[in-house]
Amino acid sequence: MSITFERSAWSSILSEARDFSCAVYDANLPPNALCVFDGLPIHVNAQPIAIAEVSKFFGQEEIYDGDIIMVNSVYYGTTHCGDLVVACPVFYEGEHLFWTVATGHQMDIGSPNPTSVAIQATDVWSEGFQISPIKLEEKGKLRKDVLQLYLENLRYREFLHGDLMSQVGSVKTGKKRLLELLGRWGANTLKQFAREITAYADRRTREEIAKWPDGTYAAESWVDSDGTGLKNIAIKCQLKISNSDISIDFTGSDPQVRGSTNASWATCQNAASIPILACLDPDIPHNQGCLRHVNVFAPKGTVTNVEWPGCASEVSIAEFVKNIDLFIHGTTIATNTVIQRNGPKIGIIHTNGFRDILFLRDGFKSDRYNLHLPPPDPFIPRYLRLGVEERILSSGTVHTVLNEDSVRAALEKFKTEGVQSITVCLLWSMMNPAHEQRIREILKEELPDVYVALSSDILPALREWPRACATTLSAYAGPVLGRYLTKVEGYLEEQGYRYNLLIMQVTGGSATVAEIEKRPVLAIGSGPAAAPAAGLFYGAREKEQNLMVVDMGGTSFDVSLITDGTIPMSRDLEIEHMPIGVAAVDVHSVGAGGGSIAWTDTGGMLRVGPQSSNPAI
């Protein structure tokens, strides 16, 4: 069952992370676990509750050979609605003898946010699509209405359809194998085998627990926050060992909360039994023989046993965030702003006589023999490229003192035109930044709300065109990026994150938000810059050193090549035909991604991107 599930699942949460469990139960009510050999601990004690609820929901008289039943509601025995339980009754010679069951963590369950663990949820409706026991197949025939209902409420339908069929295939494989055993040994012999393995686990568990000292033990702990403002949520537990039995009582725990830290009854069972199972000899099979020695009680309506319509995602944002020790954020905000051209209205200040550097570029055409090559896009229109009177020589000495009246005249023009961000790129400012710094001071006086980027801060290096481009890109993406990072940083701080948020740089390293805000150009390609490192990691696992790494987001499609296990770097990286000017991970972006909008131009030609359907930040 597990091999079928793992090898045919579409999504990595199942095929790679193996967040699933397969098991076999008998058809008693409540069902007895017979084989949960490789099941996840969090699922082990939940599945029998779900199967019991399925049996009660339909009644034995309405459970047929060929049925496939699924359920994900926590009020029908699941851990959270992201864990979908699929069950198949196994009949032999007209008698219902067993259940084959597979629980799989879905990558989406239709919550307001694209996730299967809705940590922002405050009730069952905001957790996601709730499924009470329902037949996906009845008497061997697929119910298309149920399948369509399920898929209509989910994102990533193709993947989740594949995962669901994989899960169905898993329980059908289990049924096939059981029928093979029944055909070979007969029902009575197989029932006897089931009783024997259960009795063996029972005897071994009884002997183990008998070695533990009898007594009553109590503990109390707290959940820091439910994510909605309620803090220090108490969980009280009393454990009693008597002979070979253990009872665990959560009486005294706080009432259920509005946020998503409540536990379902199935989760409570798991949380209580897992530590006990972990203390047993690992050779003891985990079936009903050992599970029956652990009895759990939790009052309804408490944080340990939520009542409808309480939320049971089981983890809040605050609880999750406070346990993070390192947060490195790769973002495409700066890249998308440039590709989609949805940044602020921008102007540039140059030394008099050099206002056309963005147009003239480095003097080379990208296709030198193409007489019909359109002129380059200067990014900033000429009427917003203004010169000021000043001149610094290559030695850093001042040849012409900055004429502050010419600066104020340029700023008045920008003010009239509604400019929101300004690039300052003067000749040889990397040798002496005094004039650029004085212009920034004047800007603060005249246009205090306008964003400003100095080339001496952004790229203090030779070559005027790359320096002007890097500074222009910073001025264009900086305001949008700054607003976004301020929101992210503030949100993480509110949720209890204790360290500096780090931002992935195009250079392959990381920097604080404050450092990125000083040089926004380093965040262009931030997200894709992390992909080659990930590719190198996974390549090493497969013993591959020559790789093509593809990273597609909502707006761009990014490609990089790794040769001989080395991530390539380049100083020639461009975006929108503008060099970023810094040594960068060599990733090439195309203005088309998963969310790129298809459109027709004035000539009726179909085009894709660079505009994206992703919401603007």
LOTORDO-344548 format. One record per residue (C-alpha): residue in three letters; residue number from 1; x, y, z. Coordinates in steps of 0.1 Angstrom, whole numbers. Each point is the difference from the previous one (the first is absolute). Example, Ala and Ser with C-alpha at 12.3 -4.5 7.8 and 13.67 -1.06 7.14 Angstrom:
BEGIN
 resn resi  east north    up
  Ala    1   123   -45    78
  Ser    2    14    34    -7
END
This chain:
BEGIN
 resn resi  east north    up
  Met    1     0     0     0
  Ser    2    27    25    10
  Ile    3    21    -8   -30
  Thr    4   -29     6   -23
  Phe    5    -9    33    17
  Glu    6    36    13     1
  Arg    7     9    -9   -36
  Ser    8   -32    12   -17
  Ala    9    -7    32    20
  Trp   10     3    32   -19
  Ser   11    10    25    27
  Ser   12    33     0    19
  Ile   13   -17     1    34
  Leu   14   -10   -36    -7
  Ser   15    26   -13   -23
  Glu   16    30    16    17
  Ala   17   -10    10    35
  Arg   18   -22   -32     4
  Asp   19   -26    19    20
  Phe   20   -24   -29    -2
  Ser   21    -9   -33    18
  Cys   22   -14   -33   -11
  Ala   23   -16   -26    22
  Val   24   -23   -30     2
  Tyr   25   -29    -3    25
  Asp   26   -25   -27     7
  Ala   27   -37     7    -5
  Asn   28   -10     1    37
  Leu   29   -15    31    15
  Pro   30    21    15    13
  Pro   31    26   -13   -25
  Asn   32    32   -17    12
  Ala   33    33    12   -15
  Leu   34    17   -31   -15
  Cys   35    29    15   -19
  Val   36    13    36     1
  Phe   37    36    -9    -5
  Asp   38    13    31   -17
  Gly   39   -27    25     9
  Leu   40     7    34    13
  Pro   41    -4     2    38
  Ile   42   -25    29    -3
  His   43   -23   -22   -21
  Val   44     3   -33    19
  Asn   45   -27     6    26
  Ala   46   -22    22   -22
  Gln   47    -8   -24   -28
  Pro   48   -21   -24    21
  Ile   49   -20    30    12
  Ala   50    -7    10   -36
  Ile   51    -9   -36   -10
  Ala   52   -24    -3    30
  Glu   53   -17    33   -11
  Val   54    -2   -12   -36
  Ser   55   -17   -33    12
  Lys   56   -24    19    22
  Phe   57    -8    26   -27
  Phe   58   -10   -26   -26
  Gly   59    -9   -30    21
  Gln   60    13   -34    -9
  Glu   61   -30    -6   -23
  Glu   62    10    29   -23
  Ile   63    37    -9    -3
  Tyr   64     5   -21   -31
  Asp   65    27   -19   -18
  Gly   66    17    24   -24
  Asp   67    -6    32    21
  Ile   68    27    26     4
  Ile   69    -8    24    28
  Met   70    18    33     9
  Val   71    -2    24    29
  Asn   72    21    29    13
  Ser   73   -22    17    26
  Val   74    15     1    35
  Tyr   75   -34    -6    14
  Tyr   76     0   -34   -17
  Gly   77    33   -12    14
  Thr   78    28    17   -20
  Thr   79    29    20    13
  His   80    -6    31   -21
  Cys   81   -19     5   -32
  Gly   82    33     0   -20
  Asp   83     3   -37     8
  Leu   84   -23   -18   -24
  Val   85   -10   -36    11
  Val   86    -9   -25   -28
  Ala   87   -14   -33    11
  Cys   88    -9   -32   -19
  Pro   89   -21   -28    15
  Val   90    13   -35    -8
  Phe   91   -27   -26    -5
  Tyr   92     6   -38    -5
  Glu   93   -28   -24    -8
  Gly   94   -25    27     8
  Glu   95    14     8    34
  His   96    16    33    10
  Leu   97    32   -10    16
  Phe   98    26    29    -2
  Trp   99     6    36    -9
  Thr  100    30    13   -19
  Val  101     6    36     8
  Ala  102    24    28   -12
  Thr  103     3    34    16
  Gly  104    18    26   -22
  His  105     9    37     7
  Gln  106   -14    20   -29
  Met  107    19    30   -14
  Asp  108   -32    21    -1
  Ile  109   -35    -4    16
  Gly  110   -17    31   -13
  Ser  111     7    24    29
  Pro  112     1    37    -6
  Asn  113    38    -3    -3
  Pro  114    17   -26   -23
  Thr  115     9   -25    27
  Ser  116   -13   -31    17
  Val  117     9    13    35
  Ala  118   -20    32     4
  Ile  119    19    16    29
  Gln  120   -21    32    -3
  Ala  121   -33   -19     3
  Thr  122   -24     8    28
  Asp  123   -28   -25    -8
  Val  124    -7   -31   -22
  Trp  125   -11    21   -29
  Ser  126    33    19    -3
  Glu  127    20   -33     4
  Gly  128   -10   -13   -33
  Phe  129   -24   -23   -18
  Gln  130   -16   -23    26
  Ile  131    -9   -36   -11
  Ser  132   -21   -22    22
  Pro  133     0   -37   -10
  Ile  134    -9    -2   -37
  Lys  135     4   -27   -26
  Leu  136    24     8   -28
  Glu  137    -8   -34   -15
  Glu  138   -31   -21     7
  Lys  139    -1   -37    -9
  Gly  140    30     5   -22
  Lys  141   -13    29   -20
  Leu  142    16    35     2
  Arg  143   -24    27    11
  Lys  144    10    28   -23
  Asp  145   -22    25    19
  Val  146    20    -6    32
  Leu  147    34     2   -18
  Gln  148   -10    32   -18
  Leu  149   -13    16    33
  Tyr  150    33    -8    16
  Leu  151    21    14   -27
  Glu  152   -21    31    -5
  Asn  153     8    11    35
  Leu  154    38    -3    -3
  Arg  155    29    17   -16
  Tyr  156    26   -20   -20
  Arg  157   -27   -23   -12
  Glu  158    21   -21   -24
  Phe  159    25    -8    28
  Leu  160   -27    -7    26
  His  161   -19   -22   -25
  Gly  162    32   -20    -5
  Asp  163     6    -2    38
  Leu  164   -36   -11     6
  Met  165     2   -28   -26
  Ser  166    34   -10    15
  Gln  167   -17    -3    34
  Val  168   -29   -20   -14
  Gly  169    25   -22   -18
  Ser  170    18    -6    33
  Val  171   -31   -13    18
  Lys  172   -10   -21   -30
  Thr  173    35   -15     0
  Gly  174    -5    -9    37
  Lys  175   -34   -15    -9
  Lys  176    16   -20   -28
  Arg  177    27   -14    22
  Leu  178   -25    -9    28
  Leu  179   -22   -19   -25
  Glu  180    30   -19   -12
  Leu  181     7   -11    36
  Leu  182   -36    -8     6
  Gly  183    -1   -21   -32
  Arg  184    31   -19    11
  Trp  185    -8    -5    37
  Gly  186   -37     7     4
  Ala  187   -18    24    23
  Asn  188     3   -20    32
  Thr  189    37    -4    -2
  Leu  190     6    37    -8
  Lys  191   -23    10    29
  Gln  192    21   -23    22
  Phe  193    32    16   -12
  Ala  194   -15    34     8
  Arg  195    -9   -11    36
  Glu  196    35   -15     5
  Ile  197    20    31   -10
  Thr  198   -23    22    21
  Ala  199     4   -24    30
  Tyr  200    38     1    -5
  Ala  201     1    38     1
  Asp  202   -24     0    30
  Arg  203    22   -24    20
  Arg  204    32    18    -8
  Thr  205   -15    34     8
  Arg  206   -15   -13    33
  Glu  207    34   -13    10
  Glu  208    17    33    -8
  Ile  209   -24    22    18
  Ala  210     0   -23    31
  Lys  211    37     9     4
  Trp  212    -9    37     4
  Pro  213    -8    12    35
  Asp  214   -37     4     8
  Gly  215   -11    35     9
  Thr  216   -16    32   -10
  Tyr  217    20    27   -17
  Ala  218   -10    35    -9
  Ala  219    13    27   -23
  Glu  220   -10    34   -13
  Ser  221    12    20   -30
  Trp  222   -11    30   -21
  Val  223    -5     9   -36
  Asp  224    15    35    -5
  Ser  225   -28    13   -22
  Asp  226   -30   -11   -21
  Gly  227     9    26   -27
  Thr  228   -29    23     8
  Gly  229    13    17    31
  Leu  230    -7   -26    27
  Lys  231    32   -10    18
  Asn  232    12   -26    25
  Ile  233   -27   -27    -8
  Ala  234     3   -27    27
  Ile  235     2   -37    -7
  Lys  236    -2   -23    30
  Cys  237     6   -37     0
  Gln  238    -2   -27    26
  Leu  239    15   -34    -8
  Lys  240    -9   -31    21
  Ile  241    19   -33    -3
  Ser  242   -18   -30    16
  Asn  243    13   -35    -6
  Ser  244     2    -2   -38
  Asp  245   -24    28    -9
  Ile  246     6    37    -5
  Ser  247   -27    27     3
  Ile  248     6    36   -12
  Asp  249   -23    28    11
  Phe  250     0    35   -14
  Thr  251   -26    14    24
  Gly  252     8    35    11
  Ser  253    14    12   -34
  Asp  254   -13    33   -12
  Pro  255   -32     4   -21
  Gln  256     4    -2   -37
  Val  257    13    32   -16
  Arg  258   -10    21   -30
  Gly  259    33    -6   -18
  Ser  260    14   -32   -16
  Thr  261    18   -16    29
  Asn  262   -29   -23    11
  Ala  263     5   -37    -3
  Ser  264   -26   -23   -14
  Trp  265   -10   -31    19
  Ala  266    21   -22   -23
  Thr  267    30    23     4
  Cys  268    -4    -2    38
  Gln  269     0   -38    -2
  Asn  270    32     1   -20
  Ala  271    17    26    21
  Ala  272    -7   -21    31
  Ser  273     9   -34   -15
  Ile  274    31     9   -20
  Pro  275    23     5    31
  Ile  276   -11   -34    14
  Leu  277     6   -18   -33
  Ala  278    34    16    -2
  Cys  279    10   -14    34
  Leu  280    -8   -36   -10
  Asp  281    23   -25   -15
  Pro  282     1     9   -38
  Asp  283    -4   -37    -8
  Ile  284   -35     1    13
  Pro  285   -24     4   -30
  His  286   -22    31     2
  Asn  287   -34   -14    -2
  Gln  288   -31    -1    23
  Gly  289    19   -23    24
  Cys  290    21    29    12
  Leu  291   -24    28    -7
  Arg  292   -27   -15    23
  His  293    22     6    30
  Val  294    -2    37    -3
  Asn  295   -33    17     9
  Val  296    -4    37    -6
  Phe  297   -26    25    13
  Ala  298    -3    37    -9
  Pro  299   -31    21     8
  Lys  300   -18    12   -31
  Gly  301     2    37    -7
  Thr  302    36     3    12
  Val  303    32     8   -19
  Thr  304     7   -38     2
  Asn  305   -34   -11   -15
  Val  306   -16    27   -21
  Glu  307   -37     1    -6
  Trp  308   -17    12   -32
  Pro  309     4    25   -16
  Gly  310    34     6    16
  Cys  311    31     0   -21
  Ala  312    25   -28     3
  Ser  313    29     8   -23
  Glu  314    21    -7    31
  Val  315    26    27    -5
  Ser  316    -2    38     0
  Ile  317    22    23   -19
  Ala  318    14    13    33
  Glu  319     8   -35    12
  Phe  320    17    -8   -33
  Val  321    19    32    -4
  Lys  322    14     1    36
  Asn  323    18   -33    -6
  Ile  324    18    13   -31
  Asp  325    37     6     6
  Leu  326    10    12   -35
  Phe  327   -23    16   -26
  Ile  328    16     7   -34
  His  329   -26    15   -24
  Gly  330     5    -3   -38
  Thr  331   -23    24   -17
  Thr  332    -9     9   -36
  Ile  333   -16    33    10
  Ala  334    29    21   -14
  Thr  335     3   -21   -32
  Asn  336   -38     1    -6
  Thr  337    -1    37     5
  Val  338    26     5   -28
  Ile  339   -14   -26   -24
  Gln  340   -36    12     3
  Arg  341    10    37     1
  Asn  342   -23     7    29
  Gly  343    24    20    21
  Pro  344    -2    37     8
  Lys  345     5    29   -24
  Ile  346    37     5     0
  Gly  347    25    28    -9
  Ile  348    38     2    -2
  Ile  349    26    27     7
  His  350    32    -1   -20
  Thr  351    30    22    -4
  Asn  352    -8    26   -27
  Gly  353     6   -14   -34
  Phe  354    -5   -36    10
  Arg  355   -37    -3     3
  Asp  356    -3   -25   -28
  Ile  357    23   -27    14
  Leu  358   -30   -24     5
  Phe  359    -9     5   -37
  Leu  360    36    -1   -14
  Arg  361     9   -30    23
  Asp  362    35   -13    -7
  Gly  363    -1     9   -37
  Phe  364    -6   -36   -12
  Lys  365   -31   -14   -17
  Ser  366   -12   -34    12
  Asp  367    -3   -10   -37
  Arg  368    26    21   -19
  Tyr  369   -11   -11   -35
  Asn  370   -37     6     5
  Leu  371    -9    34   -16
  His  372   -35    -3    12
  Leu  373     8    -5    37
  Pro  374   -22    22    20
  Pro  375    17    26    22
  Pro  376     7   -10    36
  Asp  377   -26     7    27
  Pro  378    17    25    23
  Phe  379   -24   -10    28
  Ile  380    -3    37    10
  Pro  381   -14    24   -27
  Arg  382    23    28   -11
  Tyr  383   -21    28    15
  Leu  384     7   -16    35
  Arg  385    37    -4    -6
  Leu  386    14    33    12
  Gly  387    35    14     3
  Val  388    15    21    28
  Glu  389    31    22     0
  Glu  390    29   -18    17
  Arg  391    31   -19    -9
  Ile  392    23   -24    19
  Leu  393    31   -13   -16
  Ser  394    13   -36    -1
  Ser  395    24     9    28
  Gly  396   -30    10    22
  Thr  397     9    37     0
  Val  398   -28    25    -6
  His  399     3    17   -34
  Thr  400   -33    18     1
  Val  401   -18     6    33
  Leu  402   -36   -13     2
  Asn  403   -24    28   -10
  Glu  404   -28    -5    25
  Asp  405   -24    22   -19
  Ser  406     2   -23   -30
  Val  407    -8   -29    24
  Arg  408   -31    18    14
  Ala  409   -11     9   -36
  Ala  410     2   -37    -9
  Leu  411   -20   -10    31
  Glu  412   -26    26    -8
  Lys  413    -5   -17   -34
  Phe  414    -3   -34    17
  Lys  415   -25    14    24
  Thr  416   -21    14   -28
  Glu  417     1   -34   -19
  Gly  418   -10   -20    31
  Val  419    33   -19     3
  Gln  420     0   -25    29
  Ser  421    35   -13    -1
  Ile  422    33    16   -11
  Thr  423    33   -15   -12
  Val  424    32    21     5
  Cys  425    29   -11   -21
  Leu  426    29    25    -4
  Leu  427    33    -4   -17
  Trp  428    27   -15    22
  Ser  429   -22     0    31
  Met  430    16   -32    11
  Met  431    33    19     4
  Asn  432   -17    29    19
  Pro  433   -37    -4    10
  Ala  434    -2    35    15
  His  435   -22    15   -28
  Glu  436   -24   -29     0
  Gln  437    -3     1    37
  Arg  438    -8    37    -1
  Ile  439   -27    -6   -26
  Arg  440   -16   -25    24
  Glu  441     0    26    27
  Ile  442   -17    25   -23
  Leu  443   -25   -27   -10
  Lys  444    -9    -5    36
  Glu  445    -7    37     3
  Glu  446   -20     5   -33
  Leu  447   -16   -35    -6
  Pro  448     1   -18    34
  Asp  449   -24   -28   -11
  Val  450    19    -9   -32
  Tyr  451    22   -31     0
  Val  452    36     7    -9
  Ala  453    28   -23   -11
  Leu  454    37    11    -4
  Ser  455    23   -18   -23
  Ser  456    28     5    25
  Asp  457   -20   -22    24
  Ile  458   -14   -25   -24
  Leu  459    30    -8   -22
  Pro  460    31    20     7
  Ala  461    19   -14   -30
  Leu  462    14     9   -34
  Arg  463   -21     1   -31
  Glu  464   -28    26     0
  Trp  465   -27   -19   -19
  Pro  466    -1   -31    23
  Arg  467     2    24    30
  Ala  468   -29    21   -13
  Cys  469   -20   -32    -7
  Ala  470     6   -15    34
  Thr  471   -10    32    17
  Thr  472   -31     5   -22
  Leu  473   -11   -36     6
  Ser  474     4     7    38
  Ala  475   -20    32    -2
  Tyr  476   -27   -18   -20
  Ala  477    -4   -31    21
  Gly  478    10    15    33
  Pro  479   -33    16    11
  Val  480   -20   -31    -9
  Leu  481    25   -24    16
  Gly  482     3    22    31
  Arg  483   -37     0     7
  Tyr  484    -2   -37    -5
  Leu  485    30    -8    23
  Thr  486   -13    23    27
  Lys  487   -33   -19     0
  Val  488    17   -34     1
  Glu  489    25    11    27
  Gly  490   -28    16    21
  Tyr  491   -22   -30    -3
  Leu  492    27   -24    11
  Glu  493     8    22    29
  Glu  494   -36     0    11
  Gln  495    -1   -38    -2
  Gly  496    30    -3    23
  Tyr  497    29    -5   -24
  Arg  498    31     9    20
  Tyr  499    27     5   -25
  Asn  500     8    22   -31
  Leu  501   -18    -9   -31
  Leu  502    25    -8   -27
  Ile  503    -5     6   -37
  Met  504    15   -21   -27
  Gln  505    23    20   -22
  Val  506     7    -4   -37
  Thr  507    36    -5    10
  Gly  508    -9   -33    16
  Gly  509     3    12    36
  Ser  510   -25    16    23
  Ala  511    -4    34    17
  Thr  512   -22    18    25
  Val  513   -30    20   -10
  Ala  514    19    32     8
  Glu  515    29   -10   -22
  Ile  516   -23    -9   -29
  Glu  517   -19    33     3
  Lys  518    34    18    -4
  Arg  519     7   -20   -32
  Pro  520   -33   -13   -15
  Val  521    18   -12   -32
  Leu  522    13   -29    21
  Ala  523   -36   -13     3
  Ile  524    -5    -2   -37
  Gly  525     1   -37    -7
  Ser  526    -1    -7    37
  Gly  527   -25   -29    -2
  Pro  528    16   -17   -31
  Ala  529    35     4    15
  Ala  530    -9   -27    26
  Ala  531   -10   -25   -26
  Pro  532    35   -10   -12
  Ala  533    10    -8    36
  Ala  534   -31   -22     4
  Gly  535     8   -16   -33
  Leu  536    36    -7    11
  Phe  537   -13   -16    32
  Tyr  538   -25   -23   -18
  Gly  539    26    -7   -27
  Ala  540    24   -12    27
  Arg  541   -26   -24    13
  Glu  542    -3   -15   -35
  Lys  543    38     2    -6
  Glu  544    -5    24   -28
  Gln  545    23    30    -5
  Asn  546   -12    14   -33
  Leu  547   -35    13     4
  Met  548   -26    24   -16
  Val  549   -20    17    27
  Val  550   -34    14    -8
  Asp  551   -19    22    23
  Met  552   -35    13   -11
  Gly  553   -20    24    20
  Gly  554   -31    20    -8
  Thr  555    18    26   -22
  Ser  556    33   -14   -12
  Phe  557    16   -32   -12
  Asp  558    36    -2    12
  Val  559    27   -24   -12
  Ser  560    36    -7    12
  Leu  561    27   -25    -8
  Ile  562    23   -18    24
  Thr  563    32   -14   -14
  Asp  564    22   -24    19
  Gly  565   -18     8    32
  Thr  566     8    38    -2
  Ile  567   -27    27     1
  Pro  568     9    25   -27
  Met  569     4    37     8
  Ser  570    -1    28   -25
  Arg  571     6    38    -1
  Asp  572   -20     2   -32
  Leu  573   -34    -7    14
  Glu  574   -28    22   -14
  Ile  575   -36     6     6
  Glu  576   -21    17   -27
  His  577    33     6   -19
  Met  578    15    19    29
  Pro  579    31   -14    18
  Ile  580    -4    -3    38
  Gly  581    38     6     3
  Val  582     8   -24    28
  Ala  583    14   -36     0
  Ala  584   -31   -21     0
  Val  585   -11   -36    -1
  Asp  586    -4    -6   -37
  Val  587   -38    -4    -4
  His  588   -18    11   -31
  Ser  589   -36    12     3
  Val  590   -27    -1   -26
  Gly  591   -30    23     3
  Ala  592   -25   -29     1
  Gly  593   -10   -21    30
  Gly  594   -29   -19    14
  Gly  595   -21    31     5
  Ser  596    10    19   -32
  Ile  597   -29    15   -19
  Ala  598    -5    -9   -36
  Trp  599   -11    29   -22
  Thr  600    -2    12   -36
  Asp  601    19    30   -13
  Thr  602   -13    26   -24
  Gly  603     9   -22   -29
  Gly  604   -19   -30    14
  Met  605    31   -19    10
  Leu  606    -3   -22    31
  Arg  607    25    10    27
  Val  608     7   -13    35
  Gly  609    11    23    29
  Pro  610    17    18    15
  Gln  611   -32    10    18
  Ser  612   -11   -26    26
  Ser  613   -33    -8    16
  Asn  614    18     0    34
  Pro  615   -14    27    22
  Ala  616    22    31     3
  Ile  617    17     5    34
END
